[in-house]
Amino acid sequence: MSIHWTQDGSGLRGEVVAENVGSRACRLAGKPTVAPLAADGTALPVHNVVSLEFMEPGYAVLEPGQQAVARLLWPSWCGQQASDRARVEWPGGSAVAPVHGPLQPGCHPDRPGNIVPYWFFVRSGAPDG
């Protein structure tokens, strides 16, 4: 697992990237939740807004070597500084993932400070780095 953020105006747009490094297929169900970690390893109190739209089948099956991505949005953060690590949780698992790109968005009190995760889907074609 890894998280990749890019600047989107004053907020961040990104994705959780999961890669199957095993020798068998694996399944990632549902949407991930992301908790940026402070320098001391504690989770920052960033809420995840999980919408309830229907997705069939509701999981991604990764063959060995394949990647799945789940898009993320983070419009604002006015709290404690985020580090270069975040906890990613999904139904059936969790991991502490490295964070690439900006570590947090700018503080805009008029915008929500929630992270919005979307469904995992299998990435087709070559990874984009």
N, CA and C atoms as a LAMMPS dump frame, in Angstrom:
ITEM: TIMESTEP
0
ITEM: NUMBER OF ATOMS
387
ITEM: BOX BOUNDS ff ff ff
-5.0000000000000000e+02 5.0000000000000000e+02
-5.0000000000000000e+02 5.0000000000000000e+02
-5.0000000000000000e+02 5.0000000000000000e+02
ITEM: ATOMS id mol type element x y z
1 1 1 N 0.835 -1.18 0
2 1 2 C 0 0 0
3 1 3 C 0.877 1.239 0
4 2 1 N 0.417 2.212 -0.724
5 2 2 C 1.045 3.534 -0.687
6 2 3 C -0.027 4.57 -1.012
7 3 1 N 0.244 5.811 -0.632
8 3 2 C -0.678 6.915 -0.9
9 3 3 C 0.085 7.957 -1.701
10 4 1 N -0.554 8.448 -2.752
11 4 2 C 0.053 9.446 -3.625
12 4 3 C -0.884 10.644 -3.707
13 5 1 N -0.416 11.805 -3.24
14 5 2 C -1.196 13.043 -3.279
15 5 3 C -0.62 13.995 -4.309
16 6 1 N -1.49 14.77 -4.956
17 6 2 C -1.086 15.891 -5.796
18 6 3 C -1.924 17.094 -5.386
19 7 1 N -1.346 18.262 -5.566
20 7 2 C -2.051 19.496 -5.244
21 7 3 C -3.207 19.684 -6.221
22 8 1 N -4.364 20.06 -5.713
23 8 2 C -5.538 20.356 -6.527
24 8 3 C -6.109 21.665 -6.012
25 9 1 N -5.629 22.779 -6.548
26 9 2 C -5.968 24.071 -5.961
27 9 3 C -5.306 24.139 -4.597
28 10 1 N -6.086 24.427 -3.572
29 10 2 C -5.532 24.442 -2.219
30 10 3 C -5.747 23.117 -1.503
31 11 1 N -6.489 22.199 -2.115
32 11 2 C -6.711 20.879 -1.537
33 11 3 C -5.812 19.844 -2.184
34 12 1 N -6.067 18.576 -1.831
35 12 2 C -5.304 17.473 -2.406
36 12 3 C -6.234 16.483 -3.102
37 13 1 N -5.737 15.925 -4.164
38 13 2 C -6.386 14.828 -4.887
39 13 3 C -5.35 13.713 -4.919
40 14 1 N -5.78 12.486 -4.687
41 14 2 C -4.795 11.416 -4.667
42 14 3 C -5.408 10.053 -4.828
43 15 1 N -4.604 9.062 -4.453
44 15 2 C -5.077 7.687 -4.533
45 15 3 C -4.294 6.801 -3.584
46 16 1 N -4.987 5.789 -3.094
47 16 2 C -4.358 4.679 -2.398
48 16 3 C -4.003 3.677 -3.483
49 17 1 N -2.772 3.202 -3.479
50 17 2 C -2.337 2.207 -4.456
51 17 3 C -2.002 0.923 -3.698
52 18 1 N -2.649 -0.158 -4.1
53 18 2 C -2.385 -1.477 -3.516
54 18 3 C -1.797 -2.357 -4.611
55 19 1 N -0.735 -3.065 -4.297
56 19 2 C -0.127 -3.979 -5.27
57 19 3 C -0.068 -5.378 -4.675
58 20 1 N -0.471 -6.351 -5.46
59 20 2 C -0.394 -7.74 -5.032
60 20 3 C 1.024 -8.228 -5.286
61 21 1 N 1.808 -8.359 -4.215
62 21 2 C 3.185 -8.837 -4.329
63 21 3 C 3.288 -10.335 -4.022
64 22 1 N 2.129 -10.97 -3.813
65 22 2 C 2.109 -12.402 -3.517
66 22 3 C 2.071 -13.254 -4.778
67 23 1 N 1.911 -14.543 -4.576
68 23 2 C 1.889 -15.484 -5.698
69 23 3 C 0.481 -15.959 -6.039
70 24 1 N -0.532 -15.473 -5.303
71 24 2 C -1.923 -15.846 -5.56
72 24 3 C -2.769 -14.589 -5.675
73 25 1 N -3.922 -14.755 -6.311
74 25 2 C -4.861 -13.637 -6.421
75 25 3 C -5.35 -13.236 -5.028
76 26 1 N -5.68 -11.96 -4.86
77 26 2 C -6.249 -11.487 -3.603
78 26 3 C -7.407 -10.553 -3.923
79 27 1 N -8.254 -10.325 -2.938
80 27 2 C -9.446 -9.495 -3.113
81 27 3 C -9.403 -8.32 -2.151
82 28 1 N -9.662 -7.13 -2.686
83 28 2 C -9.827 -5.929 -1.871
84 28 3 C -11.282 -5.522 -1.967
85 29 1 N -11.969 -5.562 -0.844
86 29 2 C -13.394 -5.242 -0.833
87 29 3 C -13.627 -3.829 -0.319
88 30 1 N -14.716 -3.24 -0.781
89 30 2 C -15.175 -1.968 -0.237
90 30 3 C -14.288 -0.79 -0.578
91 31 1 N -14.415 0.249 0.241
92 31 2 C -13.625 1.459 0.117
93 31 3 C -12.646 1.512 1.287
94 32 1 N -11.459 2.023 1.056
95 32 2 C -10.526 2.152 2.182
96 32 3 C -10.882 3.356 3.048
97 33 1 N -10.384 3.367 4.255
98 33 2 C -10.366 4.583 5.065
99 33 3 C -8.897 4.931 5.273
100 34 1 N -8.616 6.227 5.336
101 34 2 C -7.244 6.708 5.442
102 34 3 C -7.135 7.596 6.671
103 35 1 N -6.164 7.295 7.523
104 35 2 C -5.888 8.11 8.711
105 35 3 C -4.444 8.585 8.627
106 36 1 N -4.218 9.838 8.239
107 36 2 C -2.857 10.365 8.264
108 36 3 C -2.292 10.253 9.682
109 37 1 N -1.005 9.977 9.774
110 37 2 C -0.365 9.813 11.073
111 37 3 C 0.479 11.035 11.405
112 38 1 N 0.496 11.4 12.686
113 38 2 C 1.383 12.462 13.179
114 38 3 C 2.801 11.9 13.233
115 39 1 N 3.771 12.754 13.479
116 39 2 C 5.17 12.328 13.553
117 39 3 C 5.391 11.251 14.612
118 40 1 N 4.592 11.275 15.688
119 40 2 C 4.745 10.274 16.751
120 40 3 C 3.989 8.98 16.46
121 41 1 N 3.363 8.873 15.277
122 41 2 C 2.676 7.642 14.89
123 41 3 C 1.213 7.571 15.269
124 42 1 N 0.697 8.582 15.965
125 42 2 C -0.723 8.567 16.316
126 42 3 C -1.554 9.06 15.134
127 43 1 N -2.754 8.511 15.025
128 43 2 C -3.643 8.897 13.93
129 43 3 C -4.205 10.29 14.166
130 44 1 N -4.175 11.122 13.132
131 44 2 C -4.803 12.43 13.217
132 44 3 C -6.32 12.253 13.154
133 45 1 N -7.09 13.128 13.794
134 45 2 C -8.544 12.97 13.83
135 45 3 C -9.228 13.445 12.534
136 46 1 N -8.795 12.87 11.424
137 46 2 C -9.378 13.189 10.125
138 46 3 C -10.489 12.17 9.87
139 47 1 N -11.701 12.662 9.663
140 47 2 C -12.818 11.772 9.38
141 47 3 C -12.824 11.415 7.905
142 48 1 N -13.288 10.201 7.611
143 48 2 C -13.479 9.773 6.232
144 48 3 C -14.969 9.811 5.947
145 49 1 N -15.334 10.434 4.841
146 49 2 C -16.726 10.487 4.408
147 49 3 C -16.897 9.386 3.376
148 50 1 N -17.668 8.388 3.726
149 50 2 C -17.872 7.258 2.833
150 50 3 C -19.289 7.335 2.292
151 51 1 N -19.399 7.585 1.005
152 51 2 C -20.72 7.638 0.38
153 51 3 C -21.244 6.221 0.17
154 52 1 N -22.525 6.108 -0.036
155 52 2 C -23.156 4.784 -0.083
156 52 3 C -23.646 4.39 -1.468
157 53 1 N -23.016 4.928 -2.519
158 53 2 C -23.453 4.522 -3.85
159 53 3 C -23.175 3.032 -4.056
160 54 1 N -24.006 2.414 -4.883
161 54 2 C -23.896 0.983 -5.139
162 54 3 C -22.782 0.727 -6.155
163 55 1 N -21.988 -0.293 -5.899
164 55 2 C -20.926 -0.693 -6.822
165 55 3 C -20.97 -2.206 -6.934
166 56 1 N -21.102 -2.693 -8.131
167 56 2 C -21.142 -4.138 -8.352
168 56 3 C -19.862 -4.539 -9.052
169 57 1 N -19.034 -5.425 -8.555
170 57 2 C -19.327 -6.352 -7.484
171 57 3 C -18.954 -5.848 -6.09
172 58 1 N -18.342 -4.684 -5.952
173 58 2 C -17.994 -4.184 -4.62
174 58 3 C -16.625 -4.626 -4.145
175 59 1 N -15.829 -5.193 -5.04
176 59 2 C -14.471 -5.601 -4.7
177 59 3 C -13.621 -5.621 -5.966
178 60 1 N -12.322 -5.62 -5.772
179 60 2 C -11.364 -5.741 -6.875
180 60 3 C -10.542 -6.996 -6.629
181 61 1 N -10.384 -7.834 -7.65
182 61 2 C -9.542 -9.03 -7.56
183 61 3 C -8.221 -8.718 -8.242
184 62 1 N -7.145 -8.845 -7.473
185 62 2 C -5.803 -8.552 -7.983
186 62 3 C -5.039 -9.847 -8.218
187 63 1 N -4.621 -10.051 -9.443
188 63 2 C -3.72 -11.155 -9.759
189 63 3 C -2.317 -10.744 -9.317
190 64 1 N -1.398 -11.698 -9.145
191 64 2 C -0.027 -11.338 -8.765
192 64 3 C 0.546 -10.269 -9.702
193 65 1 N 1.126 -9.226 -9.096
194 65 2 C 1.722 -8.138 -9.855
195 65 3 C 0.763 -7.022 -10.236
196 66 1 N -0.527 -7.236 -10.101
197 66 2 C -1.489 -6.193 -10.453
198 66 3 C -1.631 -5.166 -9.335
199 67 1 N -2.105 -3.976 -9.721
200 67 2 C -2.376 -2.903 -8.775
201 67 3 C -3.85 -2.547 -8.792
202 68 1 N -4.331 -2.123 -7.634
203 68 2 C -5.662 -1.535 -7.52
204 68 3 C -5.467 -0.141 -6.951
205 69 1 N -6.348 0.769 -7.329
206 69 2 C -6.296 2.128 -6.808
207 69 3 C -7.662 2.516 -6.281
208 70 1 N -7.659 3.382 -5.298
209 70 2 C -8.879 3.996 -4.783
210 70 3 C -8.589 5.492 -4.738
211 71 1 N -9.355 6.25 -5.456
212 71 2 C -9.148 7.698 -5.506
213 71 3 C -9.514 8.335 -4.159
214 72 1 N -8.871 9.477 -3.875
215 72 2 C -9.064 10.2 -2.619
216 72 3 C -9.173 11.694 -2.893
217 73 1 N -9.934 12.382 -2.048
218 73 2 C -9.972 13.845 -2.02
219 73 3 C -9.771 14.288 -0.579
220 74 1 N -9.028 15.38 -0.383
221 74 2 C -8.826 15.962 0.953
222 74 3 C -8.793 17.479 0.757
223 75 1 N -9.938 18.155 0.946
224 75 2 C -10.039 19.575 0.613
225 75 3 C -9.292 20.533 1.541
226 76 1 N -9.191 20.21 2.832
227 76 2 C -8.612 21.154 3.791
228 76 3 C -8.173 20.397 5.037
229 77 1 N -7.173 20.957 5.728
230 77 2 C -6.79 20.417 7.025
231 77 3 C -6.215 21.538 7.864
232 78 1 N -6.827 21.777 9.02
233 78 2 C -6.404 22.842 9.922
234 78 3 C -5.868 22.295 11.239
235 79 1 N -5.537 21.017 11.278
236 79 2 C -5.082 20.384 12.507
237 79 3 C -3.578 20.183 12.542
238 80 1 N -3.175 19.26 13.397
239 80 2 C -1.772 18.915 13.607
240 80 3 C -1.126 18.47 12.294
241 81 1 N 0.178 18.705 12.158
242 81 2 C 0.928 18.367 10.948
243 81 3 C 0.91 16.852 10.699
244 82 1 N 0.634 16.47 9.459
245 82 2 C 0.678 15.068 9.047
246 82 3 C 2.116 14.686 8.704
247 83 1 N 2.437 13.418 8.924
248 83 2 C 3.771 12.91 8.59
249 83 3 C 3.733 12.25 7.208
250 84 1 N 4.784 11.536 6.891
251 84 2 C 4.869 10.841 5.604
252 84 3 C 4.37 9.4 5.685
253 85 1 N 3.476 9.133 6.627
254 85 2 C 2.859 7.811 6.794
255 85 3 C 1.376 7.985 7.089
256 86 1 N 0.585 6.999 6.685
257 86 2 C -0.851 6.997 6.977
258 86 3 C -1.307 5.559 7.156
259 87 1 N -2.316 5.368 7.992
260 87 2 C -2.911 4.039 8.154
261 87 3 C -4.039 3.914 7.145
262 88 1 N -4.008 2.816 6.391
263 88 2 C -5.06 2.503 5.429
264 88 3 C -5.774 1.267 5.941
265 89 1 N -7.089 1.34 6.043
266 89 2 C -7.893 0.191 6.472
267 89 3 C -8.924 -0.113 5.408
268 90 1 N -9.218 -1.388 5.252
269 90 2 C -10.244 -1.856 4.328
270 90 3 C -10.853 -3.089 4.97
271 91 1 N -12.053 -3.508 4.548
272 91 2 C -12.651 -4.691 5.151
273 91 3 C -11.689 -5.884 5.049
274 92 1 N -11.24 -6.365 6.19
275 92 2 C -10.36 -7.525 6.228
276 92 3 C -8.888 -7.213 6.366
277 93 1 N -8.498 -5.937 6.449
278 93 2 C -7.075 -5.666 6.582
279 93 3 C -6.744 -4.217 6.864
280 94 1 N -5.476 -3.988 7.154
281 94 2 C -4.972 -2.632 7.358
282 94 3 C -3.471 -2.642 7.119
283 95 1 N -2.927 -1.463 6.843
284 95 2 C -1.489 -1.319 6.626
285 95 3 C -1.099 0.118 6.916
286 96 1 N 0.131 0.314 7.33
287 96 2 C 0.696 1.657 7.415
288 96 3 C 1.424 1.874 6.098
289 97 1 N 1.048 2.939 5.397
290 97 2 C 1.532 3.177 4.043
291 97 3 C 2.374 4.447 3.972
292 98 1 N 3.411 4.445 3.129
293 98 2 C 4.139 5.689 2.899
294 98 3 C 3.282 6.668 2.101
295 99 1 N 3.481 7.957 2.37
296 99 2 C 2.749 9.019 1.676
297 99 3 C 3.724 9.737 0.759
298 100 1 N 3.341 9.876 -0.506
299 100 2 C 4.16 10.56 -1.505
300 100 3 C 3.447 11.835 -1.936
301 101 1 N 4.219 12.888 -2.174
302 101 2 C 3.634 14.171 -2.567
303 101 3 C 3.398 15.025 -1.339
304 102 1 N 2.528 16.041 -1.455
305 102 2 C 2.247 16.886 -0.289
306 102 3 C 1.69 16.035 0.859
307 103 1 N 2.034 16.408 2.082
308 103 2 C 1.596 15.616 3.231
309 103 3 C 0.202 15.979 3.709
310 104 1 N -0.253 17.202 3.417
311 104 2 C -1.589 17.626 3.823
312 104 3 C -1.985 18.843 3.002
313 105 1 N -3.302 19.092 2.889
314 105 2 C -3.744 20.291 2.166
315 105 3 C -3.601 21.529 3.04
316 106 1 N -3.816 22.682 2.424
317 106 2 C -3.817 23.935 3.17
318 106 3 C -5.021 24.029 4.086
319 107 1 N -4.941 24.944 5.048
320 107 2 C -6.033 25.16 5.997
321 107 3 C -7.009 26.189 5.429
322 108 1 N -8.236 25.754 5.235
323 108 2 C -9.32 26.626 4.786
324 108 3 C -10.534 26.305 5.645
325 109 1 N -10.759 27.065 6.728
326 109 2 C -11.833 26.749 7.677
327 109 3 C -13.222 26.664 7.046
328 110 1 N -13.418 27.261 5.871
329 110 2 C -14.724 27.205 5.207
330 110 3 C -14.912 25.926 4.386
331 111 1 N -13.893 25.083 4.313
332 111 2 C -13.975 23.822 3.57
333 111 3 C -13.891 22.639 4.53
334 112 1 N -14.49 21.504 4.135
335 112 2 C -14.429 20.328 5.017
336 112 3 C -13.009 19.791 5.138
337 113 1 N -12.686 19.262 6.3
338 113 2 C -11.376 18.664 6.557
339 113 3 C -11.396 17.154 6.435
340 114 1 N -12.45 16.612 5.837
341 114 2 C -12.598 15.164 5.701
342 114 3 C -11.855 14.64 4.482
343 115 1 N -11.446 13.385 4.559
344 115 2 C -10.936 12.667 3.39
345 115 3 C -12.109 11.908 2.783
346 116 1 N -12.222 11.969 1.469
347 116 2 C -13.289 11.258 0.758
348 116 3 C -12.649 10.144 -0.06
349 117 1 N -12.836 8.869 0.349
350 117 2 C -12.295 7.744 -0.422
351 117 3 C -13.341 7.181 -1.386
352 118 1 N -12.867 6.628 -2.475
353 118 2 C -13.732 5.98 -3.461
354 118 3 C -13.381 4.498 -3.54
355 119 1 N -14.114 3.747 -4.344
356 119 2 C -13.951 2.298 -4.474
357 119 3 C -12.583 1.927 -5.053
358 120 1 N -12.074 0.767 -4.63
359 120 2 C -10.9 0.184 -5.269
360 120 3 C -11.288 -0.317 -6.655
361 121 1 N -10.419 -0.13 -7.622
362 121 2 C -10.594 -0.742 -8.931
363 121 3 C -9.219 -1.181 -9.438
364 122 1 N -9.191 -2.212 -10.261
365 122 2 C -7.936 -2.726 -10.8
366 122 3 C -7.429 -1.749 -11.837
367 123 1 N -6.187 -1.357 -11.681
368 123 2 C -5.545 -0.436 -12.63
369 123 3 C -5.199 -1.222 -13.885
370 124 1 N -5.601 -0.7 -15.018
371 124 2 C -5.25 -1.348 -16.282
372 124 3 C -4.065 -0.623 -16.887
373 125 1 N -3.262 -1.344 -17.62
374 125 2 C -2.089 -0.744 -18.256
375 125 3 C -0.939 -0.61 -17.275
376 126 1 N 0.087 0.108 -17.702
377 126 2 C 1.292 0.275 -16.903
378 126 3 C 1.057 1.274 -15.766
379 127 1 N 1.667 1.057 -14.603
380 127 2 C 1.55 2.026 -13.515
381 127 3 C 2.115 3.364 -13.961
382 128 1 N 1.55 4.448 -13.398
383 128 2 C 2.005 5.778 -13.793
384 128 3 C 3.024 6.347 -12.816
385 129 1 N 3.666 5.504 -12.047
386 129 2 C 4.737 5.968 -11.182
387 129 3 C 4.294 6.143 -9.816
